[in-house]
């Protein structure tokens, strides 16, 4: 069904009010992590997937499961391990006997990927062969088995977690899979007051009850609202410039990009920068998108799409530091 843009202002107000309520519900059980929550909600509104990077105990899993409750989405979890097989994710065909017929037929049994909200816990603990089982699901929202395509339920989101410290028994994520994540969100330790509140809240006898404040169909509608938010040509050019000037093989790229990166962001980065800016404006109750909205999510969109080389390692440069330099270098277009 086509979206009626004549209702945009009214729908933006409803969207902001609805997601303010979602944040209020999440605050009942999650202390702090407001930036991470904002970024996850931004990605969900834009229809993208998130990779959550943080040490154990920072409420990554709790955030995802709580979102499933508040948004009333079907939630499933996959614990990624070295012995996990692709069929453990997508599903498998089994041989069934037809009742009364004495014959057998193959029947596809859906795997846990058939959910609205999928938690891929410690996604880097499984080999690339198994990680590749997620590629089609994340991009095309479907699964192919024995030549048959099965559509995933909508909405569909993958929120994956990764531990940045522990490297033993892990596998680097393939670039193709990393590029399918709209955001790489870093979670930090809580502030002192927040940590005290966590201790008090989690060591008592009561557990807060989360209310269901939204449905999957409403979320799909709000995704249409976000995509209908207009973007001026200079904001679109700014998104394109940030992606293009991050590529070391681009003659126009700054010298620090050519010296310190093996490769930069592809066209999908520009798409996600614009969608993130639209979603950020909508969450703020605005229909006008500015370049500041683009910069607000530049780190989450770009940091896993920039590959630092040995020169960068020698200079102690990280992707975030290079994004800092890039944002200072790339000026807002005049037209």
Order of alpha helices (4+ residues) and beta strands (2+ residues): alpha-alpha-beta-alpha-beta-alpha-beta-beta-beta-alpha-alpha-beta-beta-beta-alpha-beta-alpha-alpha-alpha-alpha-beta-alpha-alpha-alpha-beta-alpha-alpha
